[in-house]
Amino acid sequence: MNRTLFYYVSQMVVGGGLTLIGVSNIVSSDSDGFVLSISSALMIIGGVGILLGNGYHILNGNTDRIDIGRVSFWLSIVGAVLILLAGVVSLAI
């Protein structure tokens, strides 16, 4: 099992989750939620940046540059699952 590849993929899931939460906030915001829309736009930009950055590393084969320990590996997997669930729930509500 390639831990670094799973790490980068889990970080891409985190970026996707942030993007989903930001889109959900913009879709469900009121007309006077200017501050909410700025924070949501920043979440979308950050989420897309995380997706693109980690996708670049995966596509170029730069996954061997770091060594991921067991704790960091499992924390990134659990965090990715939790933020993905949060993104899906925020779209469903």
Secondary structure in CASP SS format (residue, H / E / C, confidence):
PFRMAT SS
TARGET T0000
AUTHOR 0000-0000-0000
METHOD secondary structure of the structure
MODEL  1
M C 1.00
N C 1.00
R H 1.00
T H 1.00
L H 1.00
F H 1.00
Y H 1.00
Y H 1.00
V H 1.00
S H 1.00
Q H 1.00
M H 1.00
V H 1.00
V H 1.00
G H 1.00
G H 1.00
G H 1.00
L H 1.00
T H 1.00
L H 1.00
I H 1.00
G H 1.00
V H 1.00
S H 1.00
N H 1.00
I H 1.00
V H 1.00
S H 1.00
S C 1.00
D C 1.00
S C 1.00
D C 1.00
G C 1.00
F H 1.00
V H 1.00
L H 1.00
S H 1.00
I H 1.00
S H 1.00
S H 1.00
A H 1.00
L H 1.00
M H 1.00
I H 1.00
I H 1.00
G H 1.00
G H 1.00
V H 1.00
G H 1.00
I H 1.00
L H 1.00
L H 1.00
G H 1.00
N H 1.00
G H 1.00
Y H 1.00
H H 1.00
I H 1.00
L H 1.00
N C 1.00
G C 1.00
N H 1.00
T H 1.00
D H 1.00
R C 1.00
I C 1.00
D C 1.00
I C 1.00
G C 1.00
R H 1.00
V H 1.00
S H 1.00
F H 1.00
W H 1.00
L H 1.00
S H 1.00
I H 1.00
V H 1.00
G H 1.00
A H 1.00
V H 1.00
L H 1.00
I H 1.00
L H 1.00
L H 1.00
A H 1.00
G H 1.00
V H 1.00
V H 1.00
S H 1.00
L H 1.00
A H 1.00
I C 1.00
END
